[in-house]
Amino acid sequence: MPVIDLRSDTVTLPTPGMREAMQAAELGDDVYGEDPTVNRLEQHLAAELGFASALFVPTGTMSNLLGLMAHCERGDEYIVGQQAHTYKYEGGGAAVLGSIQPQPLEGEADGSLDLARVEASIKQDDFHFARTRLLALENTMQGKVLPQSYLTAARALTSKHGLALHLDGARLYNAAVKLGVPARAITQHFDSVSVCLSKGLGAPVGSVLCGSHELIAKARRLRKMVGGGMRQAGVLAAAGLYALEHQVMRLAEDHANAERLAAGLRELDYRVEPVQTNMVYVQLGEQAGALKNFCAERGIKLSTAPRLRLVTHLDVAADDIAKVIEAFAAFPRA
């Protein structure tokens, strides 16, 4: 039975064209800076997003970690959302490896942080306190796109207080496609951005950190320190380049499938949150475990959570959405 996997957009497999690009990639030793395909990927993204330099790394977690550590010194602080990936889902790396204190704030329903609360959380210049150095945002945040006007306001606030502004742009291109703008229109507000290639874009491995020459030089040293230096990494970078060249605009298909799925579940009287990009959130309560098992028997993989996240991606077709809706309709709800 073919499997429909809605757990995450990280489960995608390389397309035939991507595999061909990987096979044909020019290779060299990237730790020496000699892999031409890695260099091309870094130069491509830096130019496209409006930065001076970029660094290819194995994972989004490492990319964010290097960004935070490049901006902050030991004893500094960054402000971040309670549900943000950099705070909640990256093993506490900024604190453990960077000795950077997080100041988490509860997020708003639209995925933003209340900028008045952000400003109130900035520490005074006093040796009793950690030094607030950075605000970290995420876009998309649980599938929600931060408005351009909000990013303008966040940039103004951080500039006013001398803070850096970092973007966890794991799904940056989902946000850009939803807004109908070039990705650079989003990243222009930030001092650094982490872009994940292995989510909706469909590459098997890799993220890219973009920033100034100075920040990326520091991040490159830190990458070596945490074991992120790779050798003939062009075989992976080629997948990222292929994704950027061929698989960005098709993200709109994922968004349409997510909206189609949400509409179908609403017709079945499931409690579904508004959908913007490729994530559908359904309030299930105690039935989550039973639904997961029920769907597994029908070749549908789900996560287990009272607030269930369903993620569409390039390996989920429109026909698959109909099958998922049928399974939810057949599920014997209490």
N, C-alpha and C positions, 0 to 999 in steps of 0.2 A: 504494500500500500504506500503510495507517495505520501510524504510527510509535509504538512504545512506547519512551519515553525514561526510562531508569533511572539516568542520570548524577547527577541531583540533584533535590531538590524546589524548586529555583529556576527550573525550566523550565516551571512551570505557567502556563496562560493564564487571564485573567479570565473568570469565568463570566458568562452573560447577565445575571443579577441584579446582579453587580458592575459590569458595563458601564453598566447603567441608572443605578445609583447615581452613578457617575462623571459621566455625562451631566447628571444633575440637581443636581450639587453647587453649593451657594452658594459664590461665590468673592470673594476680596479679595486685598490685597497682604500676604503673610505676613511679609515683612521689616519692615513697619510694624506687624505683629501684628494685621492686619485681615482675615485670612481666617477666616471663621466655621467652616468645616469643619475646617481645621487646628486651630483652637482647641478644637473639640469633641473631636477625636481625642486631643489632648494631655490635656485634662481627663478624658476617659473613662479612658485608660490609667493616669494618675496615681492617680485614685480607685480603680480596680479593683485596682491592685497595691500600694496603700498608701503612696504618695509624695505629697509636697507639690506637685511640679511635673513637667513633662515637655517634651521638645523633639523635634519631627518633623524628620528629616534624610533625605537621599536614600538612604543605604546603611548596612548594618550595620557595615562597616569604619569609616565616619565616626562612627557612634554610639559604638563602642568607643573610637576615638581621642579623641573629645571627653571621654568619661568618664575615661580615663586622664589626659589633660592637665588636666582640671578638678580631679582629686584630687592630682596630683603637680606639683612645680615642676622646673625644670632641675636635673639632678644627683641627683634622687630615683630610687628604684628600686621596681619592682613585681615580685612573685613570681608565676610563671605556669608552666603546664605546657609541656613541650617540644612537644607536639602541639596545643596550644591555638590556636584561630584568631587570637586577638589577638597571639600571638607568631610563629606560623609562616606564616600565610596573609594577613597584612595589610601586606605590603611593608615591614616594619620601621618603620611610621609613628610609633610611640611614641618610638623612638630618634631617627629622622631629624627629625621635626617637633616633638617634645616634649622632646628631650634627656633622655628618661627611660630609665634603664638597666634592661633586663629581667634578672631572675634566673630562668632556666628550670630546672625540675625535671622529671625523668622521671615520667610518670604511672603510675598503677596500672592493672591490667587492668579494674577496674570504672569507670574514667573519673575517679577521684578523684586528689588529690595526698595523699601520706602527710603527715599534719599534724605528725608528729614531725620529718620532714625540712624541712617548711615552717618550723617554729619554729627549727630549727638553722640555717636560712639567713638569718634576720633579722639584719641587721648591728648591731653594737654602736654606741652613740652616740659616734662617734670621727670626727674630721675626715679620717681616712685613707679612710673608706668612704663610698660613696653611702648616702643615708638611705633605709632601707626604709620605704615609706609605704603600700603597698597589696598586697593579695592579690587576684588575678583568677582566678575559676573559670568553668567553662563547663558549661551544663546545657540540653539533653543534650550529652554528650561522646562523639562518634562513635556516637551512637544510644543511649548508656547514660545512665540516670537516676541522679543523685546522691541517695542516701537522705536523708530528712529529718533523721535522727539525725546524719549527717555534716555537714549544713549548720549544725545547732545547735552542733556541736563547732568548726566553722570560725569561726563567729561569736564563740564564747567565746575562741578563740585570738587572733583579731584584736583583740577588745576588751581582752584582757589586755595586749597589746603596743602598743595605741594605733594600730592600722592600720585603714585603710578596707578595705571588702570590696565588690568589683565583680563583677557577674554578666554574662557574655556569655550572654544568654538568647535567642540566635537561634532556638532551638527550645524555648523556655520552655513553650509550650502543649502540645507533645508530652510533655514531662515531667509536666505537670499532669494531662493526660488519662490517662497511664499510671498515675500514682499515685492517680488518682481524687480529687484535691483541687483547690480553687480555686488559681489561679496565685498569689494573694496568700500562700498558705501557704508557697510557696517564696521569694517575693521579700521576705518579712518579715525575713529574715536579713541583707539586703544594704543597703549605703548607696547603691548605684546599680545600675541594671539596663538593659541594652540589649535591646530586643525587636525581632526582625525580622518584618516583615509579608509579605515576598516569598518566603518559603520555603513550608512546609507550609500556611500560612494562605492562600496563593494570590493575594495582591495583586501587582501588577506591579512596584512600586517602594516603597521606604521602610522605615525603622526609627524607633523612638522610644527616646530616652534618658530615664529617669526618675530623679529624685533630689530633694534638698532644693531650696528656693527659691534658696539661695546657689549651690549646685553648678550648677543649670540656668542661672542668670544668667551664670555664668562660661562654661558650655558654649555659650550663645547667642552670646557675643562671639567665642569660638573658632570657632564654625560660620561666622561671617562671614569670619573670617581665612583659613579654608581653602576658602572659596568654596562653602559649602553653603547659603547663603541662597537661598530660592526665592520666587517672586512668587505667582501664582495657583495655589498648590500644593494647594488644596482638591480639585482633580480627582483628585489622587493620594491625598490623605488620605481621601477618600470610599471609595476601594477598601479602605483599611485598616480603616475603620469597618465596612464591610460584612463583611469577613473576620472581624472580632472578634465581630460579631453573629450570623453565620450559618455560619461554617466552622471553629469550634473543635472542637465535639464530633465532627464527622466525621473528625477525625484518628484516631479509634479504628479507622476502616475501613482507613486506611493501615497501622496497626500490625498489624491482622489479615491484610492482604495480605502484609506483610513476613514474618510468621510462616508463612503458607501457602507463600510462595516458599522460605523456609528449609527447611521440612519436605520440600518436593518435591526440593530439591537434595540434602538429606541422603540421601533414598531412592536417589538416583543416585550415592551415595558421594563427593559433593563435600565438602570440608572447610569446614564452615560454623560460624561463631562463634555463640554464643547471641544471640538477638534480643530486644530490649526494646521498641523503638519502630518507626520506619520505615526503619531501615537494616539491610541484610544484608551481612555481610562474608564473602567466600569466598577461601580460600587457593588461588591458581592457579599461582604460580610463573611459569615461562617460557612457559606456554601463554596468558597473558593477551592478548597481541597477536593471536594466531590466533583466540581465542574472540571478541574484539571484531569482527574482520573477518567471521567466520562469522555472528555475530548481525546485523551490519549488513546483510548480504544478505537477511536475513529480517525487516527492518524494526524491529530492536531496537537501540537506542543504548546502548552501555556505555562506561565509562571504561576506560583501559588501566593496570592496576596489578597486580603480583603478589598483593597483598591487595586484591581487587576489592570496591568498594563499590557495592551496588545499593540505590537509594533509591525507595521508593514514595511516591506523592503523589496529589492529587485527579484527575490526568489518567491514572492507571493503575487500570484496573478489574480485578475478580476474573477476568474472562475473559482479560485480558492476562497475568495470572500463569500461567495454564495454558499459554499460548503460549510464554512465556519458559522454563518448565520443559521443554516439548517441544524447544525449540531447544538447551538445555543437554544434553538426553538424546541428541540427534542429533549433537552435536559429537564428532568423532573424537579422543578423548584419546589421548595417546601412552602 
